[in-house]
Amino acid sequence: MTITIEKRDHTGRSVFQYTGEIIQREPTFVCIRAIFQREIADLGFVAFHRGDLFIEWFYNDRWYNIFQVHEGESDRLRGWYCNITRPALLSDDHVAADDLALDVFVMPDGETILMDEDEFAALNLHPDEQHIALEAAETLRRAVANRETPFDRISLP
């Protein structure tokens, strides 16, 4: 089944939308298969290219989402891109998440990189939301260290 994914900024304003196919749906999350449609997104240490496969988890009870990024549609992992967000709004055919700028990238070997801290600090968020967002980044780091799903595919150096 096709689903629309809407990325919103921290104020709830729509930034962009794309579509994907639902792989799995549970009461607290939806897992989606989507193909990266932009030309290139170069983060410096990794680049995403048009045609890369993203397996995406959106949760309505967690302050993040996780994108498992594959090289093209192969099984080769580029890593996991994790957005710190407010809990996602999930419906039958739509997902919306408010991006809070802070991101965690997980390399295939498990190295984690915290990104966009300055952008996050510049947002006008309530101190409680700032704390929850920072704790979400730490939760992701613990999940990586413990090789919890989907980070159970991490390859040891």
SVG drawing of the C-alpha trace seen along z (x, -y; Angstrom):
<svg xmlns="http://www.w3.org/2000/svg" viewBox="-6 -31 44 39">
<polyline fill="none" stroke="black" stroke-width="0.4" points="0.0,0.0 1.3,-3.5 1.7,-6.0 2.7,-9.7 5.5,-10.9 5.5,-14.5 8.5,-16.2 7.6,-19.2 9.8,-21.8 9.7,-22.4 6.7,-24.7 4.7,-22.0 5.0,-23.7 5.3,-21.2 8.8,-21.2 8.4,-18.4 6.5,-15.2 7.2,-11.9 5.7,-8.5 6.7,-5.0 5.3,-1.5 4.3,-0.2 6.3,2.9 5.0,3.3 2.5,1.5 2.0,1.9 0.1,-0.2 3.2,-2.4 5.1,-2.4 5.0,-2.1 7.9,-0.8 8.2,-2.1 10.2,-1.3 11.0,-4.5 13.4,-5.4 15.5,-8.5 14.4,-10.9 16.8,-13.8 19.9,-14.1 22.5,-13.9 22.7,-14.7 26.4,-14.8 27.0,-14.9 30.8,-14.9 31.3,-11.5 28.5,-9.8 26.4,-10.7 22.9,-9.6 22.1,-9.3 19.0,-9.2 17.7,-5.6 19.1,-4.7 16.7,-2.5 15.5,-3.8 13.8,-1.6 12.2,-4.0 10.7,-3.6 8.3,-6.2 7.1,-6.0 4.2,-7.6 5.7,-7.0 9.4,-8.0 11.1,-11.3 13.0,-10.0 12.7,-8.2 15.3,-5.9 16.2,-5.6 18.3,-2.5 20.0,-3.7 21.1,-1.2 23.4,-1.8 20.9,-1.8 18.5,1.1 21.3,3.4 21.8,5.0 24.9,2.8 24.4,0.3 25.4,-3.3 24.3,-3.6 21.3,-4.8 20.1,-8.4 18.2,-9.2 16.1,-12.3 15.2,-13.7 11.5,-14.6 8.4,-14.9 6.5,-11.6 5.1,-11.0 1.4,-11.4 0.4,-8.1 -2.7,-7.4 -3.6,-4.8 -2.1,-6.6 0.0,-9.5 2.9,-10.0 3.9,-13.4 6.9,-14.2 8.1,-17.6 11.9,-17.6 13.8,-19.2 17.1,-19.6 19.2,-17.4 20.3,-14.2 22.3,-11.1 24.1,-9.2 25.2,-5.6 28.0,-4.3 27.8,-0.6 30.5,0.2 28.4,-1.4 30.3,-4.7 27.7,-7.4 27.9,-11.1 25.8,-13.7 24.9,-16.4 23.3,-19.9 23.7,-20.7 24.0,-24.5 20.8,-24.4 19.0,-22.5 20.3,-25.1 18.9,-27.9 15.4,-26.6 12.9,-28.2 12.0,-25.0 10.6,-24.7 13.4,-23.5 11.4,-20.3 11.4,-19.6 15.1,-20.3 15.8,-17.8 13.6,-15.1 15.2,-15.6 18.7,-15.3 17.6,-12.2 16.3,-10.7 19.8,-11.1 21.2,-9.2 18.5,-6.5 19.6,-6.0 23.3,-5.8 22.4,-3.1 20.3,-1.2 23.4,-1.2 25.7,-0.1 23.3,2.8 22.8,3.6 19.0,3.3 16.9,3.6 17.5,2.1 21.1,1.6 21.6,5.4 23.1,5.2 26.1,3.3 29.3,4.9 32.1,5.0 35.5,3.5"/>
</svg>
